[in-house]
């Protein structure tokens, strides 16, 4: 797998991906496939995104190292682990408790200390931690909930898959003084954001 060959050129993003052992985030039976550019199933009918999509979403956040980032959908913890090398602090929410427990164990094994995670409904965001510099969703709402739009700072960026079924796009939303600018980047397929 060559992310550089696929157009991922941000050296900090490539370095973070190289530092995080993806095999730790996939089921033991799939470890031989950890470095293929494919999404893989994890527990509870969820998936770990393909490395290219993780890299593309991470690069779209335009991190400088100082940001507080909210992640909706901890899943295996892979995306949060990569973000942990690129920002000041990651706040990650997962609605499936067994996935959250496994992810937190992985963070401990990797000695990652700047991720704060909690069990909860991602659609509600993390009001007590808001506003955030960046928000990333690793699951697709039909459209980005207003609750999350309101939790990003002016000048901040939200990166998320949006849409239902086969009609999903990766979108980058920038909050401006006047509202929100949005850009669709590419078609994607993510598990849906389940509210509640």
N, C-alpha and C positions, 0 to 999 in steps of 0.2 A: 504494500500500500504506500503510495507516495502522494502525500497531501500537497507537497510543493507542485507536483505535476498536475494537480487538479486546481491550481490557482490559489492555494493558501500560502501566502508569502510573509505574513506577520511573524517576525522572529520570536516574539514573546509568546504568541499562541502556540507555535510549533514547539518551543522549548517546554511549555507547560504540558503539552500532550506527550512529549517524550518522557517527562518526569513521572507521569501517572501510569502505573502498571495496569493496563486495561483488563488483563487476565484476572485480576483480583475482583473485578466487578461483574464477571459473568459466571453462570453456573459451572461447576467443575467439568461436566460433560462437554461443555462448549469451549473450554480453554484453548484448544487447538485452533479455534476460529477467532480468537480475541482480536487479532490484528488484521482481519479481513475488513474491507470497507463495506460492512453490512450491519443492519440493525439485528440484534439477537434477542431472543426471548429471555426474560428473567422470571422471577416468581410472580404469582398472582396475576397472570395474563398481561403483564407489562413488558416493556422492551427497553433495551439500552440502544440509543441512537447510533447510527453509523458514524465512524470517526470524522468523515468529511462534513456531515451536518453539524456535529458538535463543534468542529473547528470553525465552520462558516458562521454559526450563531455566536460563538465566542468572539470572533473577530468583529462581528457587527456591533457588539457592545462598546467597542472603542475604549477599552479600559486603559487607565494610566497607572494603576497601582494604588490610588487613593480612595477608590469608590467603595460604597456600601451597596451590595447587590442582593436583591430579593430573587430567589429561585422558587418557582411554583412547580412542584413535582420532583421530590428528591430521587425517587426511583432507586437505582442501585447506588447512587451517590457519585457516579463518574463525572457528570457535568460539574457538580459542586466542587469536587476535588480539583478539577482543572481550574475553575474560577479562583480557588483558594490561593493559587500561585500568582494571580493577576490583579487582585484587588485587596482592599484592606480587610473587609469582612463579608462573608456570605451568610445570608439568612435563608434557610431552606425549609419549605413546608411539604409534608407528605401526608396523604389521607389514609394510607394503608400501613398500619402500625408495624407489621412484620418487616416490611421493606425498610422502614425508618430505622428500626433496631439494627438490622444488618448493615445499613449504610453507616450508622454511627460507629459500629464496631470496626468497619473498614477505615474510617477517619482516624480512630484511635491507633489502629495498627500502623497506619502511615504517618502517625504523629502530626496530623494536620490539626491545628488548634484555632484557626480563625473561621470555623464554620459553626454557626448556631442553628440548630434544627429543632423543629417541633412537629407534633402530630396535629393535623387540623385540615380545614377546608381551604384549599388554595385560592378558590374564587374570592374569598374574603380578604386575601392578602394578609399583611401583618401590620395592622393599624398602629400598634404601640411602637413599632420601629420606624414608621414612615415619617418623612418622605425618604425614598431611596434614590440613589444616583442612577441606578440601572435596575431593570426587572427583566427576567428571562423566564419563559414558560417552556416546559418540556412535555406539555400535553396541550391538545388543541381545543379551545373554546370555539363555539360557532362564531362569536365575535368577542373581542377583548372586553371583559367586564369593566364597567365604569369605576367600580371599587378599585381596580388595579391601576387604571389610568390616573386616578386621583392620588395614588400613592407614589408617583414618580415626580421628582423635582422638575421645575422649569429648567430646561437645558438637558434633562435626562433622556434616556433611551429605553424603550421596551422592545425586546426581540421575542417573537412568538410565532408558532404556527396558528393559523386561524382558518376556520371553516369546518365543514362536516364531511365525513366519508371520504370519497375520492377528490372532493373539491376543496383541498387545503392549500394555502400559500404561506410561505414564511414571510412575515411582515416585520419591518423596522418602523417604529413609531417614535418620533421625537417630540417632546413637549416644548412648545414655544411660549412666549409671552401671550400670544393670541389664541392658543389652542394646541392642536396636534397635527403634525405632518406625517403622512404615512407613505411607505414605499413597499411594494411587493417585490421580493427577491427571486423566489423560485418555488415551483410546486413541491410539496412535501406530503408525507403520510405519518401522522402521529396518533397515539392513543388519545381518545377524547378527554377533555377536562370534565370531570364529574363533580358537580356541586353538591354540597351537603356532607 
